[in-house]
Amino acid sequence: MPSSNTPSSPDDPFSAEAPGRPTPPEAPELIWLRPERTGRGPRPAHSRSSIAAAAIGIADAEGMDAVSMRRVAGVLGAGTMSLYNYVPKKEHLLDLMLDATAAEYRLPPGPTGDVRADLAALAHQQLAIFRRHPWLPALVLARPGIGPNALRYTDHFLAVTAPTGLSGGARMEAMAMFNGFICQFAQYEQTAAAGAKWQAELVGYLGRAAMSGDYPHLAQAFATQGPPAAPDTTFERTLERVIRAVLTP
């Protein structure tokens, strides 16, 4: 998936030169600071949520490379340029997509008081969301989610980890580590599933390196390593280590 700061091509519908694009100089950069409706005129034909849902559907089916305002407009049966009234910039669309997926969390009314159990439940929800949207982990790692649903998740994480005694800043750092692990694990799963040949070659390559005598610690690790565990088993084992780190003041 291209980074959110990938330069636009001349025919990119998100290009800064796109004609008729309403971007007054005084408009806030963050889409969350822009009102969705001004309260004047007829009711809009579309909404940010419908645009995000259409973009997510395209990304789920074909990957992020397939997402463009033209494709989104086609799904919605709208004119491409008319959607710029709702989403003036590519970054805005990415932000809307991120926040729409964050709405998929089913968070309880409050923490149970069992920090370990609450974090494990949150991790399993996040991994399930990433598995539903294979393009999402890369976007989460590249761009912070700060929309209303992402803030709801953040507030819940801070509430869950309050009993640890860590400061607010330390808990924010812990959340970044926690989320980063799950993102990386989801990406690893995708790579393993898509590249069985590459995976087999990697195991063989590392095995030969371990046997060469040049990497004694790697050789020791290979000697004590059993057969590859199922992905869910690996996730549970590694998640436990991450949670222990979160719980450590």
N, C-alpha and C positions, 0 to 999 in steps of 0.2 A: 504494500500500500504506500503511495507517495506521501511524503511528509506534508504537513499542513503548510509549510513555507515553500513548497515546490513552485518555481516560477511559472506563471501562466503562459500558455502559448497564445499566438495572436487570435486564434478562433475559440479560445477557452471562454465559455459563457460567463465565467466569473472574472474575466480579465478586467483590469481597472479601466480599459478603454471601452467596455461594453456600453453602447449608446442607451440613453434614456434611464440610466441607473440613478436613483434618487439618493445621493450621498451629500447632503448639505454639510459644509465645513463644521458647523456647530454640533452636528450629530455625535452622540457619545460613541466611542469605539466599541464598548461592550454591548452586545445585543440585549443583555439583561437590564441595561439602563435605558433602553429604548422602549417606549410604550408599544404594546402590540396593536392597540387601536387608539386613535386620537379622539374618538367620540363624535367625530363629525362625519357626515355623509352616510351612504347606505351601508348596510352590514357587509363586511368583507366576504368574498366568495370562498376564501381559503383561510387557513390559520397556520401558525407556526407548528402546531402539533400534527396537522395533516401533512404538511410539507416534510417534517422530520420522519413521519411514519412511511411516506413514500420513498424517501431516500434510504431508510433502513431496509425496506423491502428489496430495493435494488441491490444494496450492498450485501445483504444476506444471500441473494441468489447468484450474484455475479462478482462480488468483491468491490472494494472501494474505487478501483480504477473505472468502474462503470458508472459511478455516480456523477451526474452533471445536472445543472439546472434544466437543461433541455430534456433529459430523461425524466426528471421529477415532474416537469410540466406535462410530459406525455402521459404519465401515470394518472395525474390529476385532471387531465383534459383541459389544461389551462394554456394560455400563451406564455412562452418562456419569459418575455420581458415583464409580464405582469407580476411574476413571482418576486422580482427584485423589490417590490413594495413591501414584501414580508421579510426577505432575506437578502440584504444588500451585498453581502460578501461571502466568499467561500468559507472563511473562518466562522461566520455566523451559522452556516449550515452544519459544520462540524460540531459546534457547540450545542446546537439543537439536537443533533443525533446523540451526542454523549448524554445529554440530560434526559432524553426520552428513554434510553436504555437504563439509566439510573432509576427511573420510575418503576422498573420491574422488580426492585427489591420489595419484599413483603416484610417490613420491619415491625417488630412488636411494639406495643405502646411504650415500653420502657425496658431497661435492663432487668435481668432476672437476679442479678447479684453474683452469679457464677460467671466471672470474667472469661474463663477458659471456654466454657460451653457457649457463651454468647459469641465469642470470636470465631469459634469453630462453625457455628451456624451461619455467621456472616460470610465466612470464607466459602462455604459450600454454595451459598446463594450466588456469590460473585463468580465462582467457577462455572456454575450452571448458565449464568448469563453470558459469559465468554464463550461457552460451547455453543450457545444458540446463535451468537454473532461472531464468527471467526475473525472478522476484520477489527473487532473492538479492542483487543488488548494493545495492538500497536498504536491505536489512536489515543487510548488512555495514557500510555507511556509518553506520547509525544505532546499531548495537550491537556492541561488541567481542566477537570470538570468543575465548574463553579456555578452551575445553574441551580434552580430551586430544589430539584430532586437530588442533585449531588450534595448540596448543603444539608439536606435532610439526612443523607447517609453519613456525612461528616459529623453532624451533631449526635447521631446515634453512636458512632464509634467513640466519640469523646465521652459520652455518657457511660458506655459500657466499660471503658478503661479508667474511669474516674477512681475506682477503688484501688488502683495500683499505687496511688500516691505520686505519680509522675506529674510534672507541671504540664500546663496546657501545650506549651511548645514541644515538650518531649513526646506528648501523646500524638501531636500532629506528625512528628517525625516517625513515630511508631506506625502510624496509619500509612505513611508513604512506603515504609518497608513492607508492611503487611500487604498492601495493594500491589506493590511491585513484584513480590514473590508470586502472587496468584496470576498476574499478567504474564510473567515469564514462564510459569508452569503451563499456562494455556497455550502460549506460543510454542513451547517445546512439544506439547501434545500434537499440535497441528503439523509441526515439522516431521515428527515421527510417523504420523499417519500418512502424510503426503510423500515422504521420501524413504520408503522401505529399503530401497537399494542403497541409498546414501547412509542410512542407519546401519545396515549390515557392514558396509565398507568401513564405517567409523569404528565399529566394535573390533573388526579385524586389525585395523591400523593401530588402535590403541593397545591391543593385545601384543602385537609385534613390538611396539615401542617399549612396553613393559618388560618383554623378554630380552630386550637388547642389552640390558645391564647398565644402560645410560641413565635410567630413571629409577633408582632403587625404591623410592617412596611410592611411586606409581605401581611398581611391581608388587610391593607389599599390599597395596590397596586391592589390586586385581586378585591376589592370592586369597584374600579373605572375603572377596565379594561373591555372593551366591548368584544364582540365575536371576535374570531381570525380573523385577516385581511388576505386578499389574499397575497401570497408571494410578488407579485410585489408592492402592496401597502406598505407592511412593508419595502421593499427595498427602495422605494422612500422616505419614512418618515425618515428612519435611515440615508440614504445617505445625506439628507439635513443637518442633524446634523453633519455628518462628514465633509461636505463641509464648514459649518460654522466654524468648528474648524480649517480647513486648511486656511481659510481666516483671521483668527485672528492672528495678529502679536505677 
